Amino acid sequence: MTTSSSVKLGPVGRLGRYTATHFRVVVIAWAVIAVALGFFAPKVEKALSGAGWEASGSQSVQARKVIDKEFAGLSSSALMVVVHSDNSTVSAPAFKQAISGAQATLSADPRVSRVVAPQPGISISRDGHTAIIQAGAAADSNTMVRAADDLKTKLGALAGDGVGVSLTGASGMWSDFNTANRDAMMKSELISWPVTLVILVLAFGSLVAAGLPLMLTIIGLVASAGSLYLGTQLLDISIWAMNFALMFALALGIDYALFIVYRFRGALFGSHESVEDAVAEAMDTAGKAVLFSAITVLISLTAVMLVPSPAFRSMALGIMVAVLFILAATMTLLPAVLGKLGPRVDKLALPWAHQGEHRSARFAAWAERLWRRPLAYGSVALILLLALAAPVLGLKTGMPSIKVVPAGDSSRVGYNQVQQAFGDGAPGALQVITTQVGAAKVIALSKADPGVAQVMAAMPGANGMALVQVIPASDPSSPVTGATVDRLRSTLPPGTLIGGSVAENHDLEALLSAKTPLVIGVILVLGFVLLLVALQAPIIAAFGVLTSLLATAAAFGVARMIFQDGTGSGLLGFEPQGFLDAWGPVFFFAMIFAISMDYTVFLLSSAKEHWDRSHDPHEAMVGGVAHSGRVVFAAAAVMVAVFFTFALSGPLPPKEMGVILGVAVLLDAFLVRLLLVPVLLRLLGRWAWWLPKPLARVLPNVRFGHG
């Protein structure tokens, strides 16, 4: 028998052998990392920012900065408090008491620069049942969201005698939005962990082996949380960064552990190698595939950095930090633990669990069936994917409307009350900055615009500046309002700035629309290059990327039917907005493509290993599916279960994320990786592994075989 000690190991295999023989050193190193970063981990939630959904450098962001400086902070970050009663008016004692109490509460907060009392004809409704108090921002947008977190309960407690007090406005909405999402994510995680554990036990066949992915996930999460906290000392990091980091830590920790542990058990129990040799072989083969997979994930997320928006960049950063820690733990801690466990990796095994089954007889039989009838099976998969992808051509996007906030939350209650009292566009007033000399012209031109319902008198500011509030005639989330913003920018005098929360959303949506093709193009090109380096085969590398793109398009086609058209909205318990949230195409594409390429690398690296050994297309295809199919199937089952638990969450964004990612993984694993790609390997034959000589001279020599 030839053992790993008698064959040449690559760098990853040598690292695996070292960690397997130096358990104490590796564990101590990771214990130091976990304790050091774990000390900061509990502090991360309060340190993360709640805003950042903006287009850096846009006109609306410039306007916000000018208003904060020259107009006492009455920008989009200002707090808006709505006092309302169905029975009483502003002259009633209880109503007056609520207003004075709210003003006192706001004035006592150091993050409020000034408080503007309700004014007749401006912020008191004609019927007197609704009054608006404004509180200027004395800090940045992220701090004002934290201020809303702290103040909304205090303000709500002022309600009584039929008078309600609700904190709304952009800062209030983001506060409620983030709170609802955090609560929903926590509930989903509580559901997903036991489901994940059950699937892992079934997949591994042993409680001990099933615990290894959870070990990687927990360590990766603790280290990521601590690192993100330290990162907040240097820059604003979105609270969503932690949520997505959790998801990816769980997903990739499971994927990577499955692939390596399966290979380890095959070498240990199937080939009867020594523990050290089995670890070295597992890392030299599966570990190398994991490394390429992780690099693909990082490349996909790096492309998101091309979007100049703090929230997007910090979310991508959070996931990348989690991926790096999961990768580091997979490359060092996992092989060290496997080396220590040895045969005990199968302790507490299920009665039907079989040791050493690296090659699955069932998936080998499935591959043989595909080999015999490739066109029949391949055409079914292709037609189904194209049919699901077709609706993506009519996909519409938009920034989140108030519908993403739960109906009973203060920001939505106040929003609806403002709309009913002052008109559809009142919650999204446009803030126009001009000079005091030019204010009259700005007011006249704004009043003449067909999309404007009302124009307020100019508010004088410092340095000869003036602020004009323009109330659109349409709902803030309507495309008509965005068109009004564009029209006003083209007709108002040069030098005029248009800001406000609606304008900020509009600018971010425009930025996302402009950057989406670039981000997708970069991800596809870099994904192809990485697969080319890994597989040394341009044709199958190109098909690997194209099939990932097809599965992603199908997932977004399903998303359009559900979230835009409302199909199944009653079952999922949400109110459709008529569009998909604008960040979906960019951010979800990067996430889906990363996961998709994960499976691509696992399958094709296994097929490449068999091709390098036999140069037989049949053995490459059948062997690749037989050796990786069970891993892909098990990993996908876990991820689909995890993602679909998020689809059960209350607010809309977690539903979008859960459904889109869950459907994408379902389609990619079962229709693409386990059906369409094997069929392509069958149809391409030797051409799948063709490498032009000029390309062979420049590519590094990467092999997944062992021995």
N, C-alpha and C positions, 0 to 999 in steps of 0.2 A: 504493500500500500504506500502511495506517495503522499507525504504529509506536507503541510504548509512550510515546515521548517526546511524542506529540501527544494523549495521553489523560490523564485525571485518575487519579493513583495514590492508593491508600489508604496508611495509615501503614506497613503491612507491605511494600507494594510500594516505597515511598520508602526504607525501610530496606534493602531488597534492592538498589536502585540505588546507594545510598551505599556499601554494603559491596563491591559489584562494582567500584566505581571507587576504592576505598581499600584495596586488597589488603594493602599493607604495614602500614598502621595496624592492621587487623584481625588479621593474622597475628602481629604483635608483641604485641598485647594478649593473644591466646590463648597465645602462647609464655610470657609472663610468668605467666599463670594456671597453665599446665601445669607449669612449673618450680617455682613457689612451692608449689603443692599437691602436686606430684609428689615433693617432698623428704620429705613426711610419709607418702606413700602406702605405702612398704614397711613402715612401723611399725604399720599399722592392724590387722593380724591379731592381734598379741599384745595390742593395747589393747582389742579388743572383748570383751564379756562373754559368758560361757557359760551364764548362768542367766537369771533374770528372768521365767520362766514362772510367774507368780503373780497372784493377784487383789489388787491394792493395797488396803490397808485391811481385808481380810477377817480373820475370827477366827483363821484358821490362821497368817497372817502376823504378827498381833499375838502369838500364842503363840510363834512362833519368836523374835521380838525379846525377849520376856520370858525365854525359856529361855537364849538367848545371854547375857543379862545376869545372871540370877540362878542359873543352873545350869551355869556353866562352859562354855557353848557346846555342850551336848549336844542340839542341836536337829536339825532335818531337814538342816541344812548340815554336821553333823558327819561325819567320815569313819568308815567301817566297814571293818575289815580282817578277812577270813575266812581262818583257817589250817585246812587240812583234809588228811586222809590217809585213803585207803581201808584201809591196813594198820596204821598206827601210831595210838597214842592220845596224849593230852596228857602222859602220863608218860614217853614215849619221848624220848631225848636229842635226836634230830633235830627232833622236834616242839617241845620246849622251846627249842631254839636258834632255830627259826623265829619263835616268839612273842617271845623277847627281842630278836631282831634287828629285828622289825617295830616293837616298842615303842620301841627306840632311834632308829630312823629317823623315826618320828612325833614323838618328843620333841624331836628336833633341828630340827624345822621351826618357825619363829617364828609361823606361821599356826595352829598347834595350841596350844590353851589348856591342855589336860590329856589324859592318856592313861589310859583305864580298862582294866585288865587283865582277861582272861577270868575269870569267876567260876562255880564249880560251881552247877548248878541254875538259873542265869540266862543265862549266855553260853557255857557249855560243854555240849555235847549229852550226853544220857544215855549214849550209847555211847562218849563220849570221843574221837570221831574228828573233831569240828568244834569250833572255838573262835572267838569273836568278840572283837576288840579295838576299842574305840571311842576316837576322838580328837576332842575338843571343838573347835568352831570359834572361833578368836580373831579372825576377820574376817567380812565379809559373805559372802552366798551366792555372788556372782560370784568373789570372791577364793578361796573354798574350792574352786570348780571348777578354778581355775588351780592350786591346791595339789594337787588330784587329778591334773591333767595332769603335774605334776612328780614326784609320789610313786609313781604306779602302776608305772612301770618299775623304780624302785629296790626297791619292795616285791616285785615279781614276781621280781627277781633273787635274793631270799632263799630261793626254793624249792629243794628238793633232797632226796635220799634218800626220795622218794615223798611228800614233804610239799609242798603247794602254798600259796601266799600270794596272795590276791586282794583288791584294793581295790574295794569296792562301796558301797552307800548312794546317796542322791540325788545327791550331788556327784560320786561316781564314775560313776554312770550318765550324768549330763549330760556329763561329760568324754569318755567313750567315744562317746556319741551324737553330740556335736559333731565329734569327730575323724573318725568314720566318715562323717558327712555331708560334711565338708570334703573328705575324700579322694575320695568319690564324685562330688562336684561338680567337682573338678579333673579327674577322668577323663572325666566327661561333657563338660566344656568342651574338652578336648583332642580329643574325637571331633567335637563340634559345630562347631568353627571351620573345619576343612577342608570339612565338609559344607556349611556356610553359604557358604563362598567359592565352591564349585562351583555352588550354586543361584543365587548372586548373579551370577556370570558368565553363566549361562544366562539369567537374568532381564534383565540390563542389556545383554547381548550384547557387552560390552567389559570388558577387565581394568581399565582406568583408571576407568571409571564404577563398576565393582563395588567398587573400593577406597574409594569415598567413604563408604558406610555404616560400613565398618570404621574409617575415620578418626574419624568422629563417636563411635563406640563406645569407641575407645581413649582419646580425649581425655575423654569423659564419665566413663569409669571411673577414670582417673588423678585427675581433679578430684574425683570423688565419694569415692574412697578417702582422699585427703588431707583433705577436709572432714569425713569421718566420724572420722578420727583426732583432728582438732581438737575435734570434738564430744565425744569420749570424755574430754576434759579437764574437761568440764562435767557430763556425765551418763553413766550406763551405757548402752551401745548394744550390742544383741545381735549376735553373730557372724553370725547369719542375715541381718542387714541388708545385709552386703556381698554375700552370695550372691544375694539377690533383686535388689540393685542391679545386679549383673552381668547377670542375665537380662533385666531391663527395659532396661538401656542397650543391649544387643545387639538386642533386639526392636524398640524404638522407633527406635533409630538406623537400622535397616534400613527400617522403615516410612516414616519421614519422608524419608530420602534417596531412596527409590524414588519417592515421590509428587512430590517437587520436581524430581528429575532427569528423570523422564519428561516433566513439563510443560516444563522448560527445553529439552530436546531437541526437543520438538514445536514450540516457538516458534522455535528456532534453525534447525533443519533443515527443518521442515515449513512454517512461515510465513516463513522466510528473514528473520527479524528480526536486528538487530544483537545482539552479545553482551550489551551492557548492557540493551537492551530485552527480550531473552529472559529475563534474570535477573529484571528488574523484573516482567514478566508472570508468571513462575513463582511468585515470592513473593507477588504480589498476589492470586493465585488459590490455588494449592496451598499456599503458605506460610500463608495465612489459615486454611485447613482444618487444617493441622498445629497452628497455635496453638490452635484450638478443641479439637482432639483432645487436646493436652497438658493443657489446662485440665480436660478431662473426666477424664483419668487422675489428676490431682492432687486433684480433688474426690472421686473414688472412694476414694483412699487417705486423704484427710483424715477421711472417715467412720470409718475404722478407729481413729482416735485416740479415738473415743468409748468404746473398750474400755479400762478403767483397768488395764492390765497393761504393765509395762516392756518385755517382749519384743515385744509387738504394736506398741506405739507406736514403738519404736526401729526395727523392721523397716519400718513404714510410712514413717518419717522417712528411712531409708536409700534407699528407692525414690524418694521425692519429691525427694531431693537429686540422684539420678541423672537423673531426668526433667527437672529444672530445667537441669542442665548440658547434657543432650542437646538440649533445646529452645533454649537460648541458642546452642549451637554450630550448630544447624540454621538459626536465624534470622540468624546473622552470618557464621560461618566458612564454611559450605557455599556460600552465594551468592558470597562473596568468592573461593573456590576455583573455582567455576563461571565467574565472570567472568574469572579468570586463564586457565583452561583453554580456554574457548571451544570451537571445533570439536575440539580435542584431547581432549575428554571421550570421544570415540569411538575414541581410539587403542587399538591392539591388539584390534581388534574381531574377533568370530567371523565366518566367511565368510557365514553366512546372516543376520547381524544387519542390520536395516533402519533407516536414519536417519529421524527425523521422524515416526514412526508413533505419534503421541499417541493417535489414535483407532484402536482395534483392530478390524479387519474381522471377526475370529472372534467377539469378544464382542458386536459389533453384530449379527451373525447370530444369536447365542444370545438376545439381547434380543428380536429380531424373532420368534423362535420362542416365547418366553414371552408376547409380546404377542398372538400368534395363539391360543394355547391356555393361558390363565392358570390356569383351574380345574384342568385335568389335571395340570399341573406343580405348582401350588401345593398341591393336596390331598395329593399324594405327599409333599412336603416336610413339610407340617404333620402328617400321620399318623405319619411316621417320627420326627419330633421329639417328638410327644406320647407315642409308644410308648417311646422312650428315657427320657423324663422321668418316666414313671409309677412306676418303682421308687423314686424319690426320696421318695415318701410313707412308705416303710418304712425310711428312712435312720436309722441309729443312730450316735451319736458317743461318744467317750470319750477320756480322756487316754492318751498313749502307754504301752503296757505294756513290759515288759522285752524283748518280742519285737522292738522296733525296734533293739535293740543287737545287733551281730553275735554269733553263738553262741560264738566263742572269746575274746571280750573279757572282761577280768577282772571287770567289774561284773556281767555276766550269769552268769559261772561262779560267783562268790561268792553271787549271788542264789539260784541254783538249789541250791547247797550249804546255804544257810540254810534254804530251804524244806524240803529233804529231812530236815534234822536237827531243825528246831524247829516245822515245820508250815507250811501254805499261807500264813497271814497274817503270819508272822514277819518277812519283809523290809519290811513296811509297818506297823510298830507305831504306834499312836496315842499321842500325848503329851498327857496331860490335866493341866492346871495348876489347882491348887486351893489352899486353905489347909491347913496342917498339922492344924488342928482338924477340917476337913471331909473329910480324906483318907479316913477309915474309911467314911464314907457313899458317897463316890465309888467306892471299891473295891467295896463291896457292890452298888451299883446297876449297876456295870459287869459284875460277875460274873453278875448276873441276866439280862443281855441275851443273847438267843439267838444273836446274831452274834459273840459274844466267845468266844475259845478259852482265853485265859489273862490274868490281871491280875497285874502285878508289885507288890512291896511299894513303898510310897511313898518317894521320895527327898527328904529335907529340903533346902530351899534357903534363901536369905537372906530376911529380912523376913517370916518365918513362913509361907513358901510351901512347897508340896510338888508334886512331879512324879510322876505315876502312868503307867506304861507299860501300855497295853492292847493285847493281841495279837488281831486279828480272826481269825475262823475261816475266812475266805475269802481268795482271792488278792487282792492289792492293787489290781489293775486290774478286778476284778469289780464290777458294779453293786450286788451284795449288800453289798460293803464300804462303798460310798457310802451305802446305806440305813442301815447300822449307824452311820455318823457322824451322820447326821441324827437317828436315834433317840436316840443318846446325848446329843446337844445338847438335845433336848427333855425328857429325863428327868433329867439331872444338875442339881445345884443351880445357881441363878442366879449369874453371876460366874465360872463354870467356863469355861476356854478349852480347846478341843481343837485340837491342831496335829499336826505330823508331815507327812512328804511325801505320804502318802495324802490327808490332810485338805486340804493345799494344792492338790493336783490336783483334788480334789472341788470345792473352792471356785472354782477357775478354770473348771472345766467348767460349774458352775452360773452363773457370771458370763457366760460365752460364750453359754450358752443364753438368758439373759435379754437380752443385748445384741444378739444376732443379728438379731431382727426390726427393731430400731431402726436398726442399721447398714444393713441392706438397704433399709429404707424411705427413709432419708436419701439413699443412693446413687441410688435410683430417682427420687426427687423432684428432686434437684439435676441428675441427668442429663437429665431431661425439660426443666428450665428452661434448661439450657445449649443443648440441641438447639433449643428454641423460639427462643431468641435468635439462634442461628446460622442457622436455616432460615426463620424468620418464618412457620411453618406448624404450628399446634398438633396437627392430626390426624396428620400423618406423623411429627412428633416423638414423639407418644405411641406410635405403632406401632413406631418405632425403639427405644424403651425396652422395650416389651413383647416384641418379637422377641429382643432381647438377653437378657431374662429367660428366655425359652423355651429358648434355646440353652444358657444356664447351667444350667437345671434338667435338661436332657438330659445335660449333662456329669456332673452329680452323680448322675443315675440310672445312668449307666455306672459311675461310681465305686462306687456301692453294690454293683452286681453283681460288681465285681472285688475290692474291698478288704473289703467286709463279708461277702459270700457266698462269696468265694474263687474265682470263675470266672476261669480262666486264671492262677491263682497259681503253678502249676507252671511254666508257660511263662515267667512274669516272674521266677520264683525268689524268692518271699517266703512267709512264713508268715502267713496272715490272722489279724487280731486279733478279728474278729467285729464290728468297727465301724470308722468312719472317724475319724481323729484330730480332736479337738474343735475345733482351730483352723481346719479346712478350710472349713466353711460361711461363716465370717466373712471370713477372709483370702483364700481362693481366690476367693470370690464377688467381692470388690473387684477382684482382679487380672483375673479373667475379664471382668467388666463393663467394666473400663477398656480392655482389648484389643478387646472387642467394639464398644465405642463408637468406637474408633479407626477400624475399618472402616466403621461407620455414617456417621461424619462424612465420610470419603473418598467414599463412594458418593453420599450424599444431597447433599453440597455440590456435587458434579459435576452431579447431576440438577437442583439448584436453579439452577446457573449456566445450564443449557440452558433451564429454565423461564423465568427472568428475560429471556432473550434472545428466546424464541419464543412463550411462553405456550401451547405445544402439549404436552399430556400425553404424546403419543407421542414427540416429540423429547426431552422431559425424561427419560423412562424409558430409551429406547434410547440416547440420547446419554450419559446418566449411566453406564450399564453399559459402553458402548463405550470411554469415556474413563477409567474407574476400574477396570474389571474386571480388567485385566491386572495392575495394581498390587496390588489386593486378593489376587489369585491368587498372585502371586509372593511377597508379604509373608507370606501365610498358609503357603505351602509352606516358607519358611525357618523360620518359628516352629514349625510342626508338627515339622519335622526336629530343631530344637534341643530342644524340649520332650520329644520322644520319646527323645532320647539320655539324658535324666535318668531316664526310666522303666527304663533298663537298669542304673542305679546299684544298688549293693549294698543299703544300708539302705532301710527302708520309706518314710520321709517323702519322700525325693527321688522315689521311684516314684510316690507319691500325687500329688505336685506335677506331675511330668512327664506322667502319664497324664491327670489332670484338665484341666490347661491345654492339652495337646496335643489331646485330644478336643474340648474347648471351641472351640479355634481352628478345628479341622477342620470341625465342625458349623456354627459361626457364619459362616465365610467361604464355604463351599460350599453349604450348605443355606439359610442365612438371607440373607446379603448378596447372593449371586449368583443366588438363586432366589426365596425368599419375599418379600423386600422389593421387588424389581422387579415381582413379581406384584401386590403390594399397590398399588404405584404405578399399575399398569395398571387394577386394579379401582376404585381411588378416583378416577382421572382428575383432573379439575380440583379436586375436593374435597381432594386431597392437599395442595394449595398454598393452600387457603382461609385467609384471615387476617381475623378480625373487626375492624371499624373501631376499637372501643374498645381492642383489644389493639395495633393498629397505632400508636395514638397514644402508647403507653407504651414500646413496644419500640424499641431503637436500630436504625437502618437499617444492616443488614449485607447486603452483596452479595458473591457470589463471582465474578461476571462481571467481565470486563476489557474496557474500551473503551466 
